[in-house]
Amino acid sequence: MRLIRLALVDSTQSFLVRHPELSHCAVLADAQSEGRGRGANRWESAPGAGLWLSAALPRPEVAPGLLLQRAMGAVMAVLEPCGLKLGLKWPNDLVAWRGQRLVKLGGIIGEQKGDRVILGLGLNLRAAPELPDRPIPPACLLALGARELPDALTLARSILDAWQDLSLLREPGFWWPIQGDAIQWEDGRGICEGWLPDGQLAVNTDEGPRTLCAGDVSGLSATCKDGFNSP
């Protein structure tokens, strides 16, 4: 896949949306001025701190609720030589345990544009922003003791190769939450009953069973005030 590298861009995701004439290709930025996360969230994208990558791919035959989970699973497979136990936080965040606390290493977004799906990945490699108000704080691979950490360009090419087949389900090191975990989100709380085959999350609330869709929920975290208990 053709890979365009930019020193600075507002957002790799926005760049590909603005340029449909590029068709199927990828963009890697050394830094972003307006990196995008889920919803209205911004992704901190300082020079040299991480991987900021978007790719416009042919729309795969994968259920919408599974697409980003499969894409993040592919990222985890590429990062396996780093020697860290990496997990998938519902719906599609890359996380790890630091002591008894869950930390976020990366996030992914996706947009359907005609016959293309545009995947956007942010991954903290060597530094992470200070966001003390987040229930799941950011962290970087280097601070967690990653070994054999590749440069951004090599890592981007490996991830693009892995994204060529998103029909594969690559098992993460762990899933969060799992059945029995107490969780909360912006307008509710409940007990996790499990991940569903279509990518949704089954929960049991005071009002009864409920199914959470990725597009309807943000800020999923544990209900424990002092953080997470390690599995």
C-alpha positions in Angstrom: 0.0 0.0 0.0 1.2 3.5 -0.9 2.3 5.3 2.3 2.6 9.1 2.4 4.7 10.6 5.2 4.1 14.1 6.4 6.1 16.2 8.9 3.0 17.9 10.3 -0.7 17.7 9.4 -3.9 18.7 11.2 -5.1 15.1 11.3 -4.1 12.1 9.2 -7.8 11.1 9.3 -9.0 14.5 8.0 -6.3 14.5 5.3 -7.6 11.3 3.8 -11.2 12.4 4.1 -10.3 15.6 2.2 -8.5 13.7 -0.6 -10.7 11.0 -2.0 -8.7 11.1 -5.2 -5.9 9.3 -3.3 -8.1 6.2 -3.2 -6.5 3.4 -1.2 -3.4 4.7 0.5 -2.1 5.5 4.0 -0.8 8.6 5.7 1.8 8.7 8.5 2.5 12.0 10.3 5.4 12.9 12.5 3.1 15.2 14.4 -0.6 16.3 14.3 -2.0 19.7 15.3 -5.6 18.5 15.6 -5.4 14.7 16.2 -8.8 13.1 16.5 -10.2 10.6 18.9 -13.7 9.2 19.4 -16.5 11.7 19.3 -15.3 15.2 20.1 -12.1 14.0 21.8 -8.7 15.1 20.7 -5.6 12.9 20.5 -2.3 14.5 21.7 0.2 14.0 18.9 3.5 15.5 19.8 6.6 15.0 17.5 8.5 11.8 18.2 6.0 10.7 20.9 4.1 8.1 19.0 2.5 6.7 15.8 -0.1 8.8 14.0 -1.4 6.7 11.1 -4.5 6.6 8.9 -5.3 4.2 6.0 -8.0 4.2 3.4 -8.8 0.6 2.7 -11.4 -1.2 0.5 -14.4 -1.7 2.7 -14.0 -5.2 4.3 -16.7 -7.7 4.7 -16.7 -7.4 8.5 -19.6 -6.4 10.8 -19.3 -2.7 11.7 -19.2 -3.5 15.5 -16.2 -5.8 14.9 -14.1 -3.8 12.4 -12.2 -1.6 14.8 -11.7 -4.5 17.3 -10.2 -6.6 14.5 -8.0 -3.7 13.4 -6.7 -3.1 17.0 -6.2 -6.8 17.3 -3.9 -6.7 14.3 -1.9 -3.8 15.9 -1.4 -6.0 19.1 -0.1 -8.8 16.9 2.4 -6.5 15.3 3.5 -5.3 18.8 4.0 -8.8 20.2 7.8 -8.5 20.0 7.7 -5.7 22.5 7.1 -8.3 25.2 4.2 -6.6 26.9 0.8 -8.1 27.8 -1.5 -5.9 25.8 -5.3 -5.9 26.1 -8.4 -4.7 24.3 -10.7 -2.4 26.3 -14.2 -2.3 24.9 -15.0 -1.2 22.3 -11.5 -0.9 20.7 -8.8 0.7 22.9 -5.3 -0.6 23.4 -4.6 -1.0 27.1 -2.2 -2.6 29.6 -1.9 -3.0 33.3 0.5 -0.8 35.2 0.5 -2.3 38.7 -3.2 -2.4 39.6 -4.3 0.3 37.2 -5.4 0.1 33.6 -3.7 2.5 31.3 -4.4 3.4 27.7 -1.7 3.1 25.0 -3.7 3.7 21.9 -7.0 4.3 20.2 -8.6 3.8 16.8 -11.4 5.4 14.9 -13.1 4.5 11.6 -15.2 6.2 9.0 -17.0 4.8 5.9 -16.5 6.9 2.8 -18.1 5.4 -0.2 -16.3 2.2 -1.1 -13.5 3.0 1.4 -13.1 2.6 5.2 -10.7 5.0 6.7 -9.0 3.7 9.9 -7.1 6.2 12.1 -4.7 4.9 14.8 -3.0 6.8 17.6 -0.4 4.9 19.6 1.8 6.3 22.4 5.3 4.9 21.7 7.8 7.0 23.7 5.8 9.6 25.5 2.2 10.1 26.7 0.3 13.3 27.6 -0.4 14.2 31.2 -4.2 13.8 31.6 -4.7 13.3 35.4 -8.5 13.6 35.2 -9.0 10.5 33.0 -10.3 7.4 34.8 -8.0 5.4 32.5 -4.8 7.5 32.2 -2.6 7.5 29.1 0.7 5.7 29.1 3.4 4.8 26.5 5.0 1.6 25.5 8.5 2.7 26.4 7.5 3.6 30.0 6.0 0.2 30.5 9.3 -1.5 29.6 8.7 -2.4 25.9 11.7 -4.0 24.2 12.5 -4.0 20.5 10.4 -0.9 20.0 10.5 -0.2 16.2 10.6 3.2 14.6 7.3 4.7 13.5 7.9 4.1 9.8 8.7 0.4 10.2 5.8 0.0 12.6 3.4 1.7 10.2 4.3 -0.6 7.3 3.9 -3.7 9.5 0.5 -2.5 10.7 -0.6 -1.8 7.1 0.3 -5.3 6.1 -1.7 -6.7 9.0 -4.7 -4.6 8.1 -4.9 -6.2 4.6 -7.0 -9.0 6.1 -9.4 -7.9 8.8 -11.4 -11.1 8.7 -8.9 -12.6 11.1 -9.7 -12.5 14.9 -6.4 -12.1 16.7 -6.8 -12.8 20.4 -5.5 -9.9 22.7 -3.5 -10.6 25.8 -6.7 -9.9 27.9 -10.1 -8.4 27.5 -11.6 -5.6 29.6 -14.2 -5.7 31.0 -14.9 -9.3 31.5 -18.0 -11.0 33.0 -18.7 -9.8 36.5 -16.8 -6.5 36.2 -18.6 -3.4 37.6 -18.5 -0.7 35.0 -19.9 2.8 34.3 -20.3 5.1 31.4 -21.7 8.6 30.8 -25.4 7.7 31.4 -25.4 4.5 33.3 -23.7 1.7 35.2 -24.0 -2.0 35.5 -22.3 -5.4 35.6 -20.6 -6.7 32.5 -22.1 -9.9 31.2 -19.7 -10.4 28.2 -18.7 -9.4 24.8 -21.2 -10.3 22.1 -20.2 -11.9 18.7 -21.2 -8.7 16.8 -18.9 -6.6 18.9 -21.5 -5.2 21.3 -21.3 -5.4 25.1 -23.9 -7.1 27.3 -24.5 -5.6 30.7 -26.9 -6.0 33.5 -28.2 -2.7 35.0 -30.7 -1.9 37.7 -33.3 -1.5 35.0 -32.5 -4.9 33.5 -30.3 -6.3 30.7 -28.9 -3.9 28.2 -26.7 -4.1 25.1 -24.1 -1.3 24.6 -23.1 -0.2 21.1 -19.7 1.4 20.5 -21.3 4.5 19.0 -23.6 5.1 21.9 -21.1 4.9 24.8 -17.9 6.9 25.7 -15.9 7.0 28.9 -16.4 3.4 29.9 -14.5 2.7 33.1 -14.7 0.7 36.3 -17.0 1.9 39.1 -14.2 1.6 41.7 -13.3 5.1 42.7 -9.6 4.3 43.4 -9.0 2.6 40.0 -8.9 -1.0 38.9 -8.0 -4.3 40.5 -5.6 -6.3 38.4 -7.0 -9.6 37.1 
